[in-house]
């Protein structure tokens, strides 16, 4: 009992509850909101009557967890590992997490020197398939690097595939990134990413709801995604099959009123099928960092206008282009025939033809005119108008 949180000790009480209540448990969140942390902890420690919404079996399991919880030890272990616990209402707490309502985290374990609240204000989630293709890894890394270069924080889940590529892209460009884990932040998962997550902790932040040493489970991965969605201004899905967990993040972002974006892939790729379905609903198609920033950024942060190359004939005035278009692709034509096709007078057509000849587009053959090889090449390079 000596390790229990004492009355009024909000920090230790919340740390104890991270050992008792699973992430995203709305019933537990409602208890905390309605009764307060101290009252919930006291009820658990005293083995009192079950709180509203808890069956006898569930309450017994929660009480057993509470008996084993040692919040002071957890706090000491965390501090030794360079980890701090941030409570709702603290100066570093990102206020946008409050949008989760009773599913809001009881607190967050944070590893790294940056201020989580400040970083979250200008952050974007980049998520996707673990078993991604080379295209997916390239797009995730390129997108993350572009966002980081523009001063945005890249948030992802630290997993293999798209997550790892996004983190590496941000770090490789000298930018900042946040990994939100489904386990204790002192024991990175997956183990193959221990080096990457260690680097993120040095250059960015590693965040999680679970106390030191806790392990991930399938349900914890899914529930972790709501934190990624709430923490950021928008979520970009790079590659995702129909049952991908990254779609859970995107749907949570949509419910929370955040921007939801997707990067398209080949129509034949099963790994892009989930993204394409997302785009068929109300997600926005994006292809690079500029287009993402246009959505999530401040007013005036617009992506450059996308245009094809400017061809020489684009510099002609409309009347000149009309006469040029009236010449046949093969063979020659008389000025009166060209005038008829261009809907102008023969005199005007002849004047335009001489201008076009000076520019190298047409040549005269007796009383007729035909396109030059330069003009034929230019026409082939132009848009297909068939």
PyMOL commands that set and color helices and strands:
alter all, ss='L'
color gray80, all
select helices_A, chain A and resi 10-20+26-35+37-45+56-68+71-80+95-103+116-120+134-149+162-172+191-203+218-231+245-255+270-281+289-296+312-315+318-326+335-342+346-358+373-381
alter helices_A, ss='H'
color red, helices_A
select strands_A, chain A and resi 83-86+108-111+123-127+153-156+177-181+205-208+234-237+259-262+284-285+333-334+362-365+368-371
alter strands_A, ss='S'
color yellow, strands_A
deselect
rebuild
show_as cartoon
